[in-house]
Amino acid sequence: MGIFELILIGIGLSMDACAVSMTNGMCYKPKWCTTFLIAFAFGLFQGLMPLIGYLTGSLFYAQIAAFDHWIALILLCFIGGKMIVDGFKGEEACSVKPFGMWMLFMQAIATSIDALAVGISFAASGADILLAISLIAVSTFLLSTIAVRVGEWIGDKLNTKAQLLGGVILVFIGIKIFVEHMWLS
């Protein structure tokens, strides 16, 4: 697999992380250091999951494939559902607890589960795993950084509706992951 293909894979894998990053930007309006922390977490997990898939091979993935989409669905719908409920309360700003490491960890896990299967395919194809995970992590970091800042701008324009929209986005991402695994696999 060439560099161009690996970059495209990295961009493709980063899309869910970017959508969640944008939601974080809309609701939390993070400072630059938090923006980089969000992007780093998503980049790290998007890079680690293919490595885990590569190292453990199809045996490990076969054991979790039956329920990985449920994990993503539950985590994203829980976070998104809370944001929707709070959004309907009409509060001035996102009132979900202040942005924290636990929430970021759950988001990063939920959006990177698909990357396990990509890691298995890297093992089968003989791809350079260090180059692959580096490109995936860097692509995700860069795109997530941009997404957080764009989300902040959108949040400024939407004001009180940002939390509601952010919650809907998270729920739809959870449903998308679930549907892809249930009917498209």
N, C-alpha and C positions, 0 to 999 in steps of 0.2 A: 504494500500500500504506500502510495506516495504522499508527500507533504500536503499537496492540494486536497486529496481525498480526506486526509486526517483533519485538516482545517475545516472542511465542510462537515465532517462528523462532529467536531467540536462545536461548531455553530449550531448544528441541529440539536445536539444534546443540551445546549445552553438555553434554548427557547423557554422552557418551563421556568428555569431559574431566573431568566430575564423578566418574565411576567410577574413572578413573585417579588423580584427586586423592585419593579415598578410600583407594585402595590405598597411595598415598604416605604418607598419614596413618597407616595401620595399621602400615606397616613402618618408617618413619623417625622417627615421633613428632617432627615438626619444631617448632622454636620459631616464634613468631609471625612473625618476619621471613622465615623460610623459607616459612611458609604463604603469606604475601603474595607472595613471589617465584614460588611454584608457580602461584597464582591469576593473577598478572600474566602469566606466560608463556602460560598457556592462554587467557586473555582476549585477549592480544596476537595470538596466532596465529589464534584464532577470528575476530578482527576483520580481520586482514590477508588471510587467504585469500579471503573474499568480495570484498575490494577488488582482489586480483590477478585473480580470475575476472571481475569487472566490467570492469577495464581491458583485459584481454587477450581477452576474449570467447570465443566458442565455438572459435576456431581453436586456442588454447593448450590448452583443456580436451580437445578432440578428440584431441590428441597424447598426453596423459597418461592419458586415461580408460581406455585399454586395460590399464594396469598400476598405477594409483594404489591399487587395493585390495590388490594384491600387496605394495606398500610398507608399507601399514598392517599387513597380516597378518604380514609378516616381522619388522617392528620390535616389534610387541606380543608376538608369540609368542616371539621371542628373549628379551626382557626377562622376560616371564611364565614361560617355560620355565626360565630360570636361577633365578628365585625358587622355582618348584616343586621343582626339584632340591635347592636349599639347604634348603627347608622339610622335605623328606623326611629330610635329614640330622639333623633334630631339634635344631638349634641353638637356643639360648635366644632370640635376637632375629634380626631380618632381617640376614642376613650379606652380602647383595648389597653391592657396594662402597658406601662412603658416598655419600649422595645428592649428585649432581653436576650441573653445568650441561649436560654432554653428554647424560646420561640424560633430563633435563627437556626438552631440545631435541628429542630423538627422540620422546618422548611427545607433545609439543605438535604436532609435524608429523603424527604418525600419527593423532591424534584430530581434526585439523582439515582433512584432505584433502577431505572431503565438502563443506566450505564453499566450495570453488572453484566447484562447480556452482551453489550458491546465488547466488554473485556473478554468474554468467552470467544466471541468471533475473532478478536485479535489473536488469541492463542491458536485458533484453528487456521487462521490465514498467515501466521508467522510474522505479523506486523511488529515493528520495532516499538515495544511497549513503552519505553522511556520517552521516546519522541512523541508517541501517541498521547500519553497522559499529560505531557508537558503542553502540547498544543491544545488539548481539550481544556486543561486548567486555565491557561492564559486566555483562550478565547472566551471562556465563561467569565473570568475575572473582568476583562475589558468590557464585554457586552453588559454585564451586570452593573458595572460602575455607571455606564451611560444610562441604563434603565432606571437606576435609582434617581439620578438627577432629572431625567425626563418625567418620572413619576412625581417628583417634588413639584415640578412646574405644572403638571396636570392637576395635582392636588390644590395648588394655589388658585387655579381657575375654577375648580369645582367646589371648593370650600367644604360645606357640610356633607356633600354627596360623595366625597372622596372615599370615606370609610365604607359606605354602601357599595360603591363600585368595586373597591378593593376586595371586599368580601365575596362579591359575585364572581370576580375573576378567579379567586382562589378555589371556590367551589367548582367552577367550570374546569379548571385545570385538573382537580381531583377526579371529576367525572370523565374528562378526556383520557387520563391515564387509565382509569378503570375500563372504559369502553375499548381502548386500544388493546388491552390485555385480554379482555373477555371475548371480543368478537373479531379482532383482527389478527390474533396470534394463531 
